[in-house]
Amino acid sequence: MVIIIGGAMVVPAMVDLYYDNADWQIFAQAAAITIGLGGMVCLACRSDIGPRVSPRQGYVLTAFSWIAVSVTGALPLWFSSLDLSFTDAVFETVSGLTTTGSTVLTGLDDMAPGLLVWRSLLQWLGGIGIIVTALALLPMMRVGGMQLFQMESSDRSEKLSPRIREMCLQIVMIYGILSLICMVLYRVFGMSWFDAINHGMSTLATGGYSTSDMSFAKFESSLALHWVGTVFMIAGALPFTAYAVLVRKRSFAPMMHNTQIRLLLLIITFFTALLTIRLLHISDDGFLRSVTMAAFNLVSVITTTGFASGDYLEWGPAAIMLFFFATFIGGCAGSTSGGFKMFRLYVVFSGLRAHFTRLRSPSAVVVSHIDNHEITSDIYNAVTVYVFFLAISYIGVSVALGLAGLDLVTAMSAAATALANVGPGLGPVVGPAGNFQPLPDSAKWVLNVAMVLGRLEFETLLVLLLPAFWRD
């Protein structure tokens, strides 16, 4: 993973060289350092045995890989002409790789092109890394109920089976093709190629980095661009295994019957209808513009993308509460989105239905399913543990941010947006019209931990704190 990050640095180096920007040397040097570090580790750990990964090794591999790529990915930003502190460089990188989209940078409209490309590329690489982690490692480690998505294979040993590797490669190709289609459509409907490429990468990765301080408000006059963004943010929030099934079976039927997809589209439709009614009530905009703004901004928050086409804090208390609750929802498992995830919502409601059924009929046997998978007690327990860790982490991060000097609204919304990997929070500081730069360094490090914690489903990192985990 570190070598991949180092190799990716060549892209912004070439962009800066093309635009005759001196930062290309920074990227080239950072690439050499990063590839060298990754190469030395590979040589030191070289083995003729296949890539066997036990659940215990999976926890360590996942956690330390994300930490390593976050630090090495920050090198170009740290040494660039932006004159960022190490804290700010790491914050921007962690936010990019976890596809959170929170930023400490201003002056994006006049920033060196290589740096803009690097931010977008971090999110694009982070998005595919998240999908592979969610489909290959988290089910094996039985994290947060993800065992529902264990890929079936006759090879039951504790390693990445050939089928999993084949599926991941197929998903990488689908991810790349969808990204390319998004870029082309952005260009067709009015963006420059540079903006289209950058926004295409961050849209499908549901990351939210933009090439302008105004974010998507830069394209406020084009409703078509907003709908392209809305469609591809939803595309990034769908389970990528569903795309693989679509390609293999050449039929949309499995996607349309996917419980997660149907639930996500239902929630988006319901929330968009509520916000559209609110916008029609408080503004003179017509129906088309109101529904476009409502759909784009809500989909951006629900899918944890973080684009903003305006300051929705000015839409009244009802809209603010709607956005706050939407922050926690998230997309589907096996997508680039963060948040609670659709399958967990379904499992929670299935558990409640089963509980009330047994209250009415104590002898009843209630068996719940999701897409032909039985929701077993292990999955219920895993989701319950996830909810507990989410609640405790939210309280802990909010308190830590409060101790760092943040006001109540900023602390609570920043904690929510970091753990859910959304991007903008609420309030004048970290809201859609604000920036995370004014936060003290201590708060930024708390948010760094929170972003990685939320992206890796809590247990993956928290289990490393147990002394028993490290004993033989």
N, C-alpha and C positions, 0 to 999 in steps of 0.2 A: 504493500500500500504506500509506503514511503517512496519507493522507486517510482511508482505511478505519479505521485504528487510532484516529484522532481522532474519527471519527463514532461508533465503538463506545463511546467514553468517555461518550457521552450516556446509555447504558443504565444503568451504575452510578450516574451522577448522578441519574437519575430514581428509582432504587431508594432511594438515600440521602434524597432529597427526600421520598419516600413515607414512609420511616421516621423523618423529622424528624432526620436526622443532618447535622451541619454540613459533612461531607466532600463534600457535593454541589457545593459551590462550588469545591473543589479540582479535581474532575473536569470541571466546566464550564470553568474557566480552562485546564486542561491540554488539553481538547478544542479550545478556540479557538486556542491556540498551535500545536498539532499540525496542525490543518486549515490554519492559515495558512501554516505552513512547507511542507506538502505542496502547497498551492495555488500558492505562489510558484514552486516547482520546476516544476510542471506548466506554468505560464504562461511561464516562462523557456525551457522545452524544447518549446513547442508547435510542431507541424509538421502540414502538410496531407498528408504522406506517411503511408502506412499503418504499423502497428506492426511495422516490420521489425526483426528481432533476429538478428544473426549469432551464431555460436557464441562468438566472442570477446566480443561485447557481452553475451551471455548470462551469461558468467562474472562480469563486472563487475556487471551488473544484479542477479543472484541474490545475490552476496555483500554488496553495499552496501545492497540493499533490506532484508535480514535485520538488518544492523547498524543501519540507520536506524530500523526499527520497534522494535528492542530498546531503543534509547535513548529514543525518544519514548514508548514504552509504559511506561517506568519513571517518567515524570514524576508521575503521580497517586500512586504508592507513595512516591516521594521526598518529596513535599510534604504527604503525608497526616498524620493524627494518630498514625500508627505511629512517627514520628520515626526512620525508617530512614536509614542512610547511603546515599550514591549507589551505593556498591559493592553493598550488599544489595538496593537497589531494582532495579538492573540484573540482578543474579543471579536474583532472583525472576521478573523479566520474561523473561529469556532462557530460564530453565527452563520457563516457561509456554509461550512461543511455540514452542520446540523440542519441546514435549510431553514433557519429561523428568520433571518432577514433583518434583524436589528442592526443598526449601524452607528458608528461614531464619527463617520466622515461627512463633511459638508463640501460644497463647491464641486459636486459631481459633474456639473455641466461643463466645467473647464478642466477637468482632471485628465491626466495622461491616459491615452487610450489603452495602453497595456495594463494599467492598474484596474480599469473598468472591466476589461476582459478577464483578468485574473479573479476578480470578485465573482463574476458570473460563472466562470469555470469551476471555482470552488463549490458553488452551489450545484452545478450540474454533476460534478463528480460525487459530491455528497449525496445527491439524490439516488444515483445508481448504487452507491455504497450502502445506503440505507435499505434499499430493496433487497440486495443480496444478503445483508445481515439478517433482515427479517425473515427471509425464506430459507436460508441455509443454516444459520447458527441459532437464532432464538428458539425455533421449534425444538431443536435438539436439546437445548438447555431448559426447555419447558418453562419459559419466561412468560408471565402474564397471560397464560392461556394460549400462547402461540402454537402449542402442540397440535391445535386444530389444523394447522397449515403444514404439517409435516408431509413432505412429498413421499408418496408411496414408492417403495422399491423393494425388490427381493433381497437387496443387500442391507442387512440389519446391523452391521457392525458400526462401531462408533467412529465414523469417518464421513467425509463428503463423498457420497457415492457418485459414480459416473452419471447417473440420471440427474442428480442435483446440479452437477457441473454443466451438463448439457442444457438444462432448463435455465440456469443463470446466464449462459452465453446467449441463448435465444432471447431472453428478456433484455439483455444489453443491446441487442440488435433492434428490438422493438422500440426501446427507449430512444435510441439514436434516430430511428426513422420518424417517430412522433415529434422529436425535437426539430428535425429538419423541416417537417411539414409546417410546424408552428412558425418557424422563422420565415418560411416562404410566404405564408398567409399574412404575417405582420408586414412584410415588405409590400405585398400586393395592395394592402389596404392603407398604405401611407407612410410607414416607418422607413427611415434610411436603412441600408443594409447593416450598418454598425449597430444601430438601435435594435433592429430585428433579431440579429444574432444574439446579442446580449439578453434581450428580454425573452427570446425563445428558450435559452438555456435556463433562466431563472423561473420561467412560467411552468415548464413541465416538471422541474425539480421542486415546484411549490415553495420556492425560496423567497422571492420578492425583492431581490436587489435590482436597482434600476440604474440608468445612466444619467438620471437627473434628480436634483433635490426635490423636485415636485412629484417624483414617482410617476404613476400613470396619469396624473393630472396634466402632465405635459401634453398628453394626447386627448385632452378633455373634449375637443370639438368632434372627434371621430367616434361615433357610437359603434361602428363596425369593428374597430380595434378593441374596444371593450368587450364585445361579444366573442372575438377570437380569443382574447385572454381568458374570458369566463369558461369557454368550452375546453381550453387546454389546461386550465387549472383543475377542472373536474377530471379531465383525462389523467392528470398526474395523481389525482387522489383515488383512482380506481385500482383494484388489485391487479398487478401486472401478470399474475398467473392467468387471469381471465383473458388477457390479450393473447397469451400463449395458446390457450384453449381455442380462442377464436381463429387463430392462424391455422391450428392443426385441424379443426373440424370444419372450418370455412362456414361458420354459422353464428349468428348473433344470439341465437336462442339461449345458450348457456349464460351469456352475460345478462340477458334480460331476466333470467330466473335466479340470478345471484342475489342472495339475501342482503349482503352488504351494499351492493350497488343500488338496489331498490330502496333500501332504507336511507342511504345518502341522498338520493335524488328526491325522496319524499321530504326529508328535512330541509333541503335547499329550497324546494318549491314552497313549503310552508313559511319559512323565515322570509323568503323574498316577497311573498304575498303580503305579509304583515308590514314589512318595511316600505313596500311600494305604496300601500294605503297611507302610511305615515308621511311619506314624501309628497304625495298628492295633496295631503291636508295642509302641509306647512309651506309649500312652494307653488310657484306658478308654472313649473315645468309640466309639459304634457305627459301622457301616459308612457310613451315609448322611452323618453329620457329617464323618467322616474324608475321604470322597471329595469332599465339598463344599469343605472347607478346602484339600485338596490341589489340586483343580482351580482354585479361585478364585485362590489365591496363585501357583501356577505359571503360569496363564494371564496373570496380572497381570505377571509378570516376563518371560515369553516374548514377550508382545505389547508389552513396554516401557511398560506402563501405570504401574505403581508403587503401586497400592493395596495395603494390607496389612490383613488381618483378624486379625493377631496377630504376635507376635515369632517368626518362623520360625527365628531363631538358637538358640532353645531346643529345637529338634527334633533336635538331635544333629549330629555332623560329617558324616554321610552326606547329610542334608538340606541342610546348608550348601553342600557341594560341588555338589549337584544344582542349587541356586539360582544358584551362581556360574557354572556352565556355561550355565544357561538364560539368563543375562544377555545373552550375546552372540548368541543365536539370532535374535530379531526376528521380524517378521511377513512379509507379502508385499510385493513391489514395487508401488508405486501405492496404498499404504495409509497410514494415519497412524502406523504403527509405525516404530520405528528398528531398530537392530541389523543383523546380517549380511544378513538377508533370505533367504527361501526359494529364490529363483531362483539366488542365488549358491551356496547349498549344493548345489543340483541340478547346477549347472555344474561345481563342484569335483569332485563324485562322478562325473559323466560324464567329466571329464578324466582322473580316476584310472582309471576303467574302460577308457577308450581307451588309456591308457598301458600298462596291464598286458596288454591285448589285443595291442598291437604288440610287447611283449616276448616274448610267446609266438609270435606270427606277424608277423615284421618287415615282410612285404609286405602285410599286411592294411590295407584302407582302412576306417576307422571314422568314421561320420558320426552325430553325436548331434543329437537334436531336443528341443525343449521346446514343447509346444502348437503343433505344426506350424511352428515357427520353427527353422531350422537354427542350431546353436551353432557359429558360425564362429571362426576363429583370432583375429579381432579381439575377439570377446566373451571368449574364453579369456584373451587378453592383458589386457583391461580388468579382468576379475575378479582376475587375478593381481596387477595393479598395486594394486587396491583392498585385497587381503589384505596386501600389503607395506606400504601406507600405514597400514592399521589396526594392524599389529604395531608399526611404528616409532612411530606416534602414541601407542599404549598405553604403550610403554616411555618415551617422552619425557615424557608427562603424569605417569606414575607417579614418575619421577625428579624432575620439577619440583615435584610435591606433597611428595615427601620432603624436598627442599631448603627447602620452605616450612614444614617442621616437623612434618609428619604422620607417624604411625607406619606401618609397612609394610602392615598389613592395611587401615588406613583409606585410605592412598594408593593401593594397588592396586585396592581395590573402588570408591573414588570415581572413579578414572580409567576403570574399566570401565563404571560406571553413567552417567558423563557422555558418553563416546564412543558408547555404545549407547542413550543417551536413555531410561534405565530409571527412575531416581528414587532409591529407597533402595539403599544399598550393604550392606556387611557391617561388623560391629564395633559397639561401643557408641556411637560418635560419629555415623556416617552410616548406621547400620543401620535397619531398619524401625521401631525404637522410638526412634531418635535424630533428629538435626536438623543441618543444615549451618551453623547460626548460629555455633558455637564455632570454625569454621575461620578462620584469618587471612585478611585481605583479599587477600593475594598468591595464596593458594590458590583463593579464589573467582574471581579474574580468570583464573587458569589453567583452572578448570572452565568459566567462561563461553566461553572460546575452544574448549575441548574439546567442549562441547555443540553449538555452531554447526558445528564441524568435522565431528563425527559426523553431524549432521543433513543437512549439505550434501554428504555423500559424499566428504570429504577433498580430492579433486582440485579441486573448485570453488574452494576457498580457497587451497590450496597453489600452484596454477598462478599466482596473482597475485603470488607471491614471486619469480617468474622475471623478471629484467630484460628478457629477450628478449620477454616477453609485452607489454610496454609500448612496444616499438619499432614504428615504422611498417613 
